[in-house]
Amino acid sequence: MTEHRAALLVMDVQNGIVSRFAKDEGTLTPIVSAVDAARAANIPVMFVRVAFRPGLTEVSPNNKSFSAIAGAGGMTADDESTQVHSSVAPRDGEPVITKRRVSAFSGSDLEVILRAQSIDTLVLCGIATSGVVLSTLREAADKDYRITVLADACLDADPEVHRVLTEKVFPRQADVLSSADWIQSLPSSNSSH
């Protein structure tokens, strides 16, 4: 039997995005709970954020969503808006991966880190369901990763789009669970891994 090694990817839970999507601090509770549970079960937690170089040299005028962001400014790697939200602040040794596009894989070193740690299973959460979660799930499936999506730990501006993705689209390529069900499935933190 093959031993699978999982990592929790906390994607785009950064100040500038959380401020637009989270109605209140309670909105992030499923994400915070998943991070705490992964740490307790010795599952690597990795944070993915979107940020650009000063001058936004990676942003093409042909890219409709990113060129709009570029117009608003404030998305460089040092800006407060691109820092991981304090509710899930990375601990020492937990990588913060900077991507340059929607998918967590695009323009980042995520795959190098996953290979180095022999990770073949990705547990996805983040903002937005129709953005980073969808794009990362599709690319991860094409790269033959095993995938779980924590439905209530994903946020989207459109509740109907979130519902359709988590109930109809994602199950074709991933297990879709609530954060509570995933946490319940984890080995207790007292057992050895």
C-alpha positions in Angstrom: 0.0 0.0 0.0 1.3 3.4 -1.0 1.8 5.9 1.9 0.4 9.3 0.8 1.8 12.6 2.1 -0.5 15.6 2.2 -0.1 19.3 2.5 -2.7 22.0 3.3 -2.5 24.9 0.9 -3.9 28.1 2.3 -4.3 30.2 -0.8 -4.7 34.0 -1.3 -5.7 34.4 2.4 -3.9 37.8 2.3 -4.9 41.1 3.7 -6.0 42.8 0.5 -8.2 39.8 -0.5 -9.6 39.0 2.9 -10.7 42.6 3.3 -12.9 42.2 0.2 -14.4 38.8 0.9 -14.6 38.2 4.6 -17.7 39.8 6.1 -16.3 39.4 9.7 -13.5 37.5 11.4 -15.9 34.5 11.9 -15.9 34.0 8.1 -12.3 32.7 8.3 -13.0 30.3 11.2 -13.1 27.1 8.9 -9.7 28.2 7.4 -8.2 28.9 10.8 -9.5 25.5 12.1 -8.1 23.6 9.2 -4.6 25.3 9.7 -4.7 24.4 13.5 -5.7 20.8 12.8 -3.1 20.3 10.1 -0.4 21.6 12.4 -1.6 19.3 15.2 -1.5 16.3 12.8 2.0 17.2 11.5 0.6 18.0 8.0 2.7 20.6 6.3 0.9 24.0 6.0 1.9 26.1 3.0 0.7 29.6 2.2 0.2 30.9 -1.3 -0.2 34.6 -2.1 -0.3 36.6 -5.2 2.2 39.5 -5.5 4.3 41.2 -8.1 7.6 42.9 -8.5 7.9 46.7 -8.1 6.7 48.1 -11.5 4.4 45.1 -12.0 6.6 43.8 -14.8 4.7 40.4 -14.7 1.3 42.1 -15.5 0.4 42.0 -19.2 -2.2 44.5 -20.5 -3.8 41.5 -22.2 -4.6 40.0 -18.8 -8.0 41.4 -18.0 -8.1 40.7 -14.2 -4.5 41.5 -13.4 -4.3 44.6 -15.5 -7.2 45.9 -13.5 -5.3 45.1 -10.2 -2.3 46.9 -11.6 -4.3 50.0 -12.2 -5.4 50.0 -8.6 -1.8 49.5 -7.4 -0.5 48.1 -4.1 0.2 44.5 -5.1 3.9 44.2 -4.8 5.5 41.6 -2.5 6.2 44.2 0.2 2.8 45.8 0.3 0.6 45.2 3.3 -2.2 43.9 1.0 -0.1 40.9 -0.1 0.9 39.7 3.4 -0.7 36.6 4.8 -3.7 37.5 7.0 -2.8 37.5 10.7 -5.6 35.0 11.6 -3.5 32.3 9.9 0.0 33.8 10.3 2.7 31.4 9.0 4.9 29.8 11.6 8.7 29.5 11.3 9.4 26.9 8.6 6.0 27.2 6.9 6.6 28.4 3.3 5.0 31.4 1.9 4.9 30.9 -1.8 4.5 33.9 -4.1 2.6 33.2 -7.4 2.2 35.6 -10.3 -1.1 34.3 -11.7 -4.3 32.8 -10.5 -3.2 29.1 -10.1 -0.9 28.4 -7.1 1.4 26.7 -9.6 1.7 29.6 -12.1 4.9 31.6 -11.7 5.7 30.0 -8.4 8.1 27.4 -6.9 5.2 25.4 -5.3 5.8 22.3 -7.4 9.5 22.3 -6.4 8.6 22.5 -2.7 6.0 19.7 -3.1 8.4 17.4 -4.8 11.2 18.1 -2.3 8.8 17.0 0.5 7.4 14.0 -1.4 3.8 15.5 -1.2 1.3 13.8 -3.5 -1.9 15.0 -1.9 -3.2 18.6 -1.7 -5.8 19.9 0.6 -7.1 23.2 -0.8 -8.7 26.2 0.9 -8.7 29.9 0.2 -10.2 32.9 -1.6 -11.8 32.7 -4.1 -13.5 29.5 -5.0 -13.8 30.6 -8.6 -10.3 31.9 -8.8 -7.3 30.3 -7.1 -9.2 27.2 -5.9 -10.6 26.3 -9.3 -7.3 27.1 -11.2 -5.1 25.2 -8.7 -7.5 22.2 -8.6 -7.5 21.9 -12.4 -3.7 22.2 -12.6 -3.1 19.9 -9.7 -5.4 17.3 -11.3 -3.5 17.5 -14.5 -0.3 17.0 -12.5 -1.8 13.8 -10.9 -2.0 15.1 -7.4 -4.7 13.6 -5.1 -6.9 16.5 -4.1 -9.3 17.4 -1.3 -11.2 20.7 -1.2 -12.5 22.1 2.1 -15.8 23.6 0.8 -16.6 25.8 3.8 -12.9 27.0 3.9 -13.3 28.5 0.5 -14.9 31.9 -0.1 -16.4 33.4 -3.2 -18.1 36.7 -4.0 -21.0 34.7 -5.7 -22.6 32.1 -3.4 -24.2 30.3 -6.4 -20.8 30.0 -8.2 -19.3 28.6 -5.0 -22.2 26.1 -4.7 -22.0 24.9 -8.3 -18.2 24.5 -8.2 -18.1 22.6 -4.8 -21.2 20.5 -5.5 -20.9 19.8 -9.3 -17.5 20.7 -10.8 -14.9 19.9 -8.1 -16.1 16.4 -7.2 -15.1 15.2 -10.7 -11.4 15.7 -9.7 -11.4 16.0 -5.9 -12.9 14.9 -2.7 -15.0 17.8 -1.4 -15.4 17.9 2.4 -16.4 20.3 5.1 -13.4 21.4 7.2 -15.0 19.6 10.2 -15.3 16.3 8.3 -11.6 16.6 7.1 -10.4 17.5 10.6 -12.4 14.4 12.0 -10.6 12.2 9.4 -7.1 13.2 10.6 -5.0 11.0 12.8 -4.9 12.4 16.3 -1.9 14.5 17.1 -0.8 11.9 19.6 -0.1 9.2 17.0 3.1 9.1 15.2 3.2 9.9 11.5 
